[in-house]
């Protein structure tokens, strides 16, 4: 299965520190996700999102099929755009989406353990990285794995609220 090509998600990593405040982690994750969402929506790699790209992207987020959402989430998690989710990409996504407690002496070790658990569960061809085929099989076996490396889809309540605001009837 061929995935659409896209520009690399321009993420920057910051060193993690034990006891890192949760606000900083949330801001880093939001920034990372917004850059990746932009890159995923920008299908023609122009650095701008056209109205058509915006509508197509929202259609997947709000009413997409499981197949479309799998492709979207995979593209978000594939930070460097090489067609695989590597251990490093899993680590970056999980590190920025988990809140680390100040008592944890080595928070990165817990994240590394989660990466290893994810690979054991999802890496069907045992090559140390996730292809779209691995990701698709894992998600079809267990739908909760769709957002295994961090939230990248709106929750149902937010989707419904957005649709109600946008698609409400206008007075005649």
N, C-alpha and C positions, 0 to 999 in steps of 0.2 A: 504494500500500500504506500503510495507516494503522498507525502504531506506537502502543502504549499510552502514554497520557500519564503523566507522573510529575513529582514535585517536582524542582526543580533540584538538582543535586549541589552541596552547599555547600563548594566548594573555596576555598582561599585560596592566593594565589601569593606566593612569597617571591622577592626579587631573587636572581638567580644571581650568583655570584662566581667569577672564575677561580680554579681550584684548590680549589673547594668539595669538602670531604671526601666520600668516597663513602658513608659511613655516614649523613650528613645527607641526601643525595639519596635513598638507599634508604628512610629513615624518612619523608621527604616523600611519596614515591611510594606507600608502603604506607598512609599516612594518607589520601591522596587516593583511592586505590582502595577502601579500606574504606568511606569515606563514599559513594562512588559505588555500590558493591555494595549497601550498605544502602538507598540511595535506589531502586535498581532492584528490589530484593526487596520493598520497601514499596509494593505496587501501589495500595493505597487511600490513600496519603499521610497516614497517621495519626501518623507518627513512631515507630511500633512495628511490629515484624514479627510477624505471627501465625504459629501453627504451620503453617497451610495455606500462607502465603506462603513460609515457610522451606523446606517440603518441595518446593513448586513451583520455587523458586529452585535448590535443590540438584539437583533432577531435571534441570534444564537444564544445570547445570554438569557433572554426572556422566554423564548419558546422553542429553543433548539432541540433537536432529537438527541438521544444519548450519544450517537455517533458524532454529531457536530460538537457536542460538549466535550467529548473525549479528545477530539482533535484540538479544540480550543485550550483545554487544560494542559494537554501535552505541550502545546506551543508555548504556553506561559512558563511551564516548568523547565523547558529546554532553553535555558538562559543564553547559551551561545549559538543556538540555531543549527547545531550539527546533526540533528535528527535523533539524538539520544539524550536521556536524562542521566547524567553522570553522578558519581558519588559526591563530587564537589558541588554540583548543582542542587542535589538533594540536601546536602549539608547547609548550603546558603539559605535555601527556602525554609528549612526547618528551624535553623538558628534564629531567623528573623520572625518566625511565626509563633515560637514558643516563648512563654514568659519564664525567665530564669529566676529562681528564688535566691535571695542574697546568701543563704546558708550553703548553697551549693559551692563546693570548692573548685571543681572542674566542670563547669556547665557544658563545655564543648564535648566532653567525654560522653555525656548523656545523649547529646545530639548524634554523635558518631554511632552510638549503640542503636539509636532509632534508624539510622541509615542502613546499618547492617540487617536489622530486622526487616525493613522495607525490601531490601534486595532479596533476602531469603524468601519473602512472600511473593514478590512480583517479577523477579528476574528468571523467567522460564527457560531461557537458553544459557543461563549461567556464564555470561560474558562480563559480569561486573558492572553493567550499565543497563538502562531500560530503553529498549526500542519502542516504537509505537505499538508493535505487535505484542510485546510483553505487557505494556500498559493497558492495552485494549483487553487482553485476556484476563488480566487481574481485575479490571473494573467490571467486566461482564460476570466474573465469578463473585465479586463483592462490590456492589455499587458505591459503598462508602469510600472506596479507594480512589474515587474520581478526584477528590481534593486531598489526597494523602499528604502532599507536601505544603499545604497551606491553602487558605480560602482564596478562590479566584472566581467564584460564581456568586451572584446575589442569592440571598435566602428567599424563600417563597413569599414571606410577608413583604419584603422590600420590592420584589418583582411585581406583586399585585398592587402595592401602593403606587409604584411608578406608572404601571399601566392605567390605573384608575385616573391618575392626574393627567396623563397624556391623552388618553383615548376617551375622556368624558365628552359627552355631547355638548356642543357649543350652542348657545341660544340662537334662535332664528330671528 
